[in-house]
Amino acid sequence: MPKLIRFVLLNTALGVLIGWVVAGAVVYFNINGFGDLIWGSSSRIAALFILLMSFGGTFGFAVMATAVMLMPTDKDQFDKL
């Protein structure tokens, strides 16, 4: 796999993982009653799916975009990644 593709996929996966952790923390710590709202819902699975996908997509894109913007422009420095 080309190094640039691996770089983007790795950073995106890291961002999705961070997003899922943050979403889990929001539900677990019941921030603004969000945990009660989800666990009291009749469609818990759909609510959790939407929450995880939105947080994962947002954080995944943010981490990937930040990594690309901060990527070294010199080939020698990029090879060290």
BALO-51102 format. One line per 2 residues: their letters; for each residue y negated, x negated, z negated of N, C-alpha, C, O. Coordinates in steps of 0.02 Angstrom, whole numbers, plus 50000, padded with zeros to 5 digits. Atoms other than C-alpha are relative to their C-alpha. Layout:
<sites>
A> Y/X/Z/Y/X/Z/Y/X/Z/Y/X/Z | ...
</sites>
This chain:
<sites>
MP> 50059/49958/50000/50000/50000/50000/49938/49955/50000/49935/49906/49963 | 50061/50041/49999/49828/49931/50042/49965/49999/49932/49968/50047/49893
KL> 50031/50009/50066/49731/49865/49895/49945/50051/49985/49939/50074/49929 | 50055/49953/50011/49582/49981/49919/50027/50070/49984/50000/50105/49941
IR> 49970/49935/50014/49692/50137/49923/50029/50002/49930/50020/50050/49893 | 49973/50005/50068/49782/50080/49766/49945/50002/49948/49952/50033/49895
FV> 50058/50001/50045/49613/50047/49683/49972/50070/49989/49959/50090/49932 | 50027/49932/50005/49550/50222/49721/50049/50046/49964/50028/50085/49920
LL> 49951/49956/50032/49712/50309/49670/50008/49985/49926/50014/50031/49886 | 49994/50019/50071/49725/50212/49507/49941/50026/49960/49950/50052/49905
NT> 50059/49977/50036/49547/50252/49457/49996/50076/49997/49974/50104/49947 | 49998/49927/50002/49567/50435/49505/50050/50024/49948/50035/50071/49910
AL> 49950/49980/50049/49726/50449/49403/49976/49988/49929/49989/50028/49884 | 50028/50014/50066/49640/50368/49255/49949/50053/49980/49948/50077/49923
GV> 50049/49948/50014/49497/50493/49268/50031/50067/49986/50008/50104/49942 | 49964/49937/50012/49616/50641/49279/50031/49999/49930/50028/50049/49895
LI> 49970/50006/50066/49706/50579/49124/49947/50008/49945/49959/50042/49895 | 50055/49994/50048/49541/50562/49030/49977/50073/49997/49964/50099/49942
GW> 50020/49930/49998/49493/50738/49086/50049/50044/49963/50028/50090/49927 | 49950/49960/50035/49657/50810/49022/49997/49989/49925/50006/50036/49886
VV> 50007/50014/50071/49633/50723/48855/49940/50037/49971/49943/50066/49917 | 50060/49966/50023/49457/50793/48839/50012/50076/49998/49992/50109/49950
AG> 49985/49928/49999/49517/50968/48888/50046/50018/49942/50036/50069/49909 | 49956/49989/50057/49656/50956/48760/49963/49997/49934/49977/50036/49888
AV> 50040/50006/50061/49531/50902/48628/49956/50062/49991/49946/50085/49934 | 50042/49940/50004/49418/51050/48669/50041/50059/49973/50017/50097/49932
VY> 49957/49946/50023/49563/51170/48644/50025/49988/49929/50023/50033/49887 | 49972/50016/50065/49639/51081/48494/49949/50007/49943/49964/50035/49891
FN> 50052/49998/50052/49476/51063/48396/49961/50066/50002/49914/50074/49963 | 50030/49933/49996/49426/51241/48446/49924/49998/50005/49889/50033/49969
IN> 50072/50008/49991/49254/51191/48506/49971/50065/50027/49993/50090/50079 | 50032/49936/49984/49144/51347/48513/50050/50057/50007/50039/50104/50045
GF> 49950/49947/49999/49299/51454/48485/50042/50000/50063/50076/50050/50077 | 49964/50002/49936/49374/51399/48650/50075/50001/49991/50111/50031/50030
GD> 49928/50000/50014/49546/51367/48575/50025/50070/49983/50077/50092/50008 | 49982/49931/50017/49552/51541/48499/49999/50045/50061/50041/50090/50068
LI> 50006/49960/49939/49497/51615/48664/50061/49991/50045/50087/50039/50073 | 49942/50013/49957/49638/51530/48759/50064/50025/49967/50104/50059/50000
WG> 49937/49981/50033/49776/51558/48630/50004/50075/49988/50059/50102/49981 | 50000/49927/50008/49724/51740/48607/50004/50038/50065/50010/50099/50065
SS> 49999/49969/49934/49727/51774/48793/50071/50021/50019/50119/49991/49997 | 49934/49978/49977/49868/51868/48876/50025/49957/50058/50084/49957/50075
SR> 49981/50044/49944/49866/51744/49021/49983/49927/49983/49940/49896/50015 | 50012/50068/50024/49871/51578/48928/50013/49947/50052/49974/49899/50059
IA> 49980/50052/49952/49957/51481/49065/49947/49993/50055/49930/49938/50076 | 50052/50003/49948/49827/51528/49196/49936/49969/49973/49904/49929/50007
AL> 50060/50029/50031/49685/51485/49076/50007/49925/49991/49960/49887/50006 | 49989/50072/50009/49760/51316/49034/50003/49964/50067/49977/49908/50073
FI> 49997/50031/49933/49796/51280/49218/49929/49991/50028/49913/49937/50053 | 50068/50004/49975/49616/51318/49267/49960/49947/49961/49923/49908/49991
LL> 50035/50049/50042/49549/51215/49121/50021/49929/50017/49978/49886/50026 | 49976/50068/49985/49659/51064/49157/49981/49978/50070/49962/49920/50079
MS> 50018/50019/49931/49626/51066/49344/49925/49986/50007/49905/49940/50041 | 50072/50011/49994/49438/51082/49324/49978/49937/49963/49938/49898/49990
FG> 50017/50061/50036/49424/50947/49191/50029/49938/50035/49995/49887/50042 | 49968/50056/49965/49548/50835/49284/49964/49982/50064/49953/49923/50078
GT> 50036/50013/49937/49458/50854/49450/49931/49970/49989/49911/49924/50024 | 50068/50025/50014/49286/50826/49376/50001/49928/49975/49965/49886/50000
FG> 49997/50067/50028/49332/50674/49273/50031/49951/50049/50010/49894/50053 | 49969/50044/49950/49444/50604/49410/49951/49978/50053/49948/49919/50070
FA> 50050/50019/49950/49305/50611/49537/49947/49955/49970/49924/49908/50003 | 50053/50039/50031/49177/50541/49415/50022/49927/49989/49984/49881/50004
VM> 49976/50069/50012/49284/50389/49368/50011/49964/50067/49994/49906/50073 | 49989/50031/49935/49334/50357/49549/49933/49981/50033/49926/49926/50060
AT> 50065/50015/49970/49153/50368/49609/49965/49943/49964/49935/49900/49996 | 50030/50055/50038/49093/50254/49470/50034/49934/50017/50000/49883/50025
AV> 49964/50062/49983/49229/50127/49510/49981/49976/50070/49974/49916/50081 | 50018/50021/49932/49185/50128/49695/49929/49973/50001/49915/49924/50036
ML> 50069/50024/50000/48999/50109/49659/49993/49932/49966/49949/49893/49984 | 50004/50063/50036/49031/49964/49540/50048/49947/50029/50055/49893/50001
MP> 49952/50045/49969/49159/49882/49656/49963/49938/50026/49909/49943/50055 | 50032/50061/49975/49120/49701/49697/49998/49999/50076/50044/50024/50109
TD> 50007/50003/49928/49057/49670/49873/50028/49936/50030/50042/49933/50090 | 49973/50063/49977/49120/49492/49885/50076/50004/50003/50108/50028/49956
KD> 49927/49995/49991/49298/49478/49952/50038/49961/49946/50090/49983/49923 | 49966/50040/50051/49344/49342/49827/50001/50036/49933/50052/50034/49898
QF> 50002/49963/50063/49288/49448/49680/50045/50061/50003/50076/50079/49953 | 49957/49941/49993/49378/49601/49748/50073/49982/49995/50113/50021/49970
DK> 49930/50021/50004/49540/49503/49763/50023/49988/49928/50082/49988/49915 | 49982/50011/50071/49533/49470/49575/50016/50066/49965/50044/50064/49911
L> 49987/49936/50032/49544/49657/49537/50074/50015/49995/50093/50067/49969
</sites>
